C-alpha cells in the first residue's frame, strides 16, 4: 500500500502516455509507477498534498502561544503533552485556533508548555489541492519509470547491499530528481527554519 495517494488520476496518466488499455495488470502497473513517482516527489518536497490526511507532529514546547505545523492544518483531532515528570495532560483542542491559512496554530487558554513534549494530531484541509507543477513532475517521473521499466524491470529506488563490521544490510536509496524537476519543484519545497 502506498504511503501517499497520487494526485494524478490514472486516466490522466494514460492520456499522457497515449494508452487506452483496460487490462487490469497494465493499469495496475501504471498506478504503481504513479505511486512511486508521488513518493519520490513528496519525499523530496518534505510535504504532501493529500486532502484530509491525518498528520501527527511531536515537538518541544517553548512557552509561546504559537506553533508552526509541519503540514497545513485544517482541523484538530487531539493534543496531549508529557511534562518532565512523565505526567500526560490532555488539554483538548477547543482552545486551539488555525491561523495563516493552516500554517500557524495558536492556543487561546494556555501556552505550549516549555520542557514538555507535545503531540498534536490534525487533519489537512479537505480542500487541499496539489499544484499543477507538482502534478506535472509526478506525471513525467512516472512516465520515465514506465519507459525505463520494460514493463516492470525498472525502479526509482536502487537496492544497495552493504556489509559493515561483518553485518550485512540491505537498504533502498531513492534516485535524485533531475535538475529540471528540482527547479520546477523548488517553490513548493519545505525548508526547515
N, C-alpha and C positions, 0 to 999 in steps of 0.2 A: 504494500500500500504506500503510495507516495506521501511525502511529508507535506507538500503544498498542492493545492488544487490549481491546475494550469488555467490562466485567464484566457488562453487561446482555445476557441472551440475546435473540436475535431473536424467539423465540416469546413471551417475556415482554413485549417491546415491542409485539408485535402484539396481545397480550391487553390491554395498557394502551390501545391505540388502538381496541380492539374491531374488529379487522380479521382476517379469516381467509384472506386472499389467498394463493395458492400461485404466482402469476405471478412468475417469477424477476426480471423487471425491477422489479416493485414491491418485492419483498423485498430486492433489491439496493439500491434507493433507501432503504428503511428502515435497512439496515445502514450506508449512508453517513451517514445522519442520526445514528445511534448513534456512529459513528466520529468525526464532527465534534464531537459533544457531549462524548465522552470526552476528546478532545484539548483542548478548551476547559477542562474541569473539572480535568484532571490538570495542565495548564499553570498554571492559577490556583493550584492547591494546591502546586505545585512538588514533586510526588511522584506516583508511580503505584502501583497495587495489582495489578500483573501478576505472578502467581506464576511463579517460576523465570526471571524476566527477568534478562539479563546487564547489569550496570552497571559502569562504569569511573570511578573517582574519581582525579583528579590533584591533588595537594596538596603543599605545602612541609612538610618535617619540622621538628619543634621540639624534638628530643632528649627526647621523652617516650615512654612505652610505650603510649600510648593515642591512638586516632583515632576520631572520630565520623563514620561514613559518611553520605553524602547520602541513602541509601536503606537499608532494613533488609537486613542481610546474612544469608544462610542458609548459604552455603559459598563458599570461596575458589577462584579459578581461577589467578591469578598475582599476583606482587608484584615490582616492579622499582623501582630508584631510580637517578637520574643525579646524580652529585655536581657540584660547581662546575668540575671539570676536564673534565667530559664523560664520565667513566667510568661505564658502566652496570653495576650489580650486581643479581643476581637471588638474593635470599636464600631464596626458596621460601616456600611457605605453611604448612609444617608447624609453624612457630613462631608462628603466629597463632591467637588464641582469640577466639571470639564471646562477648561479654558483653552484659548489659542487653537481652536478647531481640533481639539483632542490631543494636542501635543504638550499640554501642561495640565497638571492636576493640582487642585487647591483644596486644603482642608479648611472647614469653617470653624469647627469647635475645638480642635486641638492642633498639634503640630506633629510632624514626623519625628518622633522622639529620638534624640541623639543616643547613639550607642545601642540602639535596638535594631534587630534585623526585621525589616518589613517585607511582607509578602502581599502583593496586590494582584488580584486576578480580575481581568476585564475582557470585554469583547470589543473587537474592532467595529467600526460603524458598518451598518448593513448597506449603506450607500457607497462604500468604498469601491472605487474602480481603479483598474490598472491603467497607467498612462499608455497611450498608443505606441510611444517609442519603446517602452519595455516589452510590450506585446510583440512588436516587430522583431526585436532582438531574440526573444524566445522562439518565434517562428523561424527565423534564419538559422539559429543554432540547431533547432530540431530538424530542419531540412538538411543541415550539414551532417548531423548524426545519421539520418536516413541514407544520405548519399554515401557516407563512409562505411555504412554498416554492411553492405552487400547482403541485405535482408537479415540482419541480426548479428553480424560479425563485429561491428564497431562498438565503441563505448566512449562516453565522455570521461569516464574515470579510468585510470590506469592502475591495475593491481600490482603492487610492489611487494615482493617478498624480501625480507631483510633478516639478518642474524646479528644480534648484539649480545656479546658476552655468552655466546653459545645458545641463546634463546632465540628461536625463530619466531618471526611475527609477520603477519600479512596485514597490509593497510592499503587503503584506496586513496589515491591523490587525484583530485579533480584538475583537469587541464585548465589553464588560464583562458579567459575570454580573449578574443582577438583585440588588438589595439583599437580598431574601428568600433567594435561593440563596447569596449570600455569607455571610449569617448562619448558614445551615444548615451550610455547609462550614467555617466558621471553626475549629472544634475540630480539624480534620484538616489545616489549612494548615501548611506547613513555613515557619518563620520563621528567617532567618539569625541566628546567635549570634556 
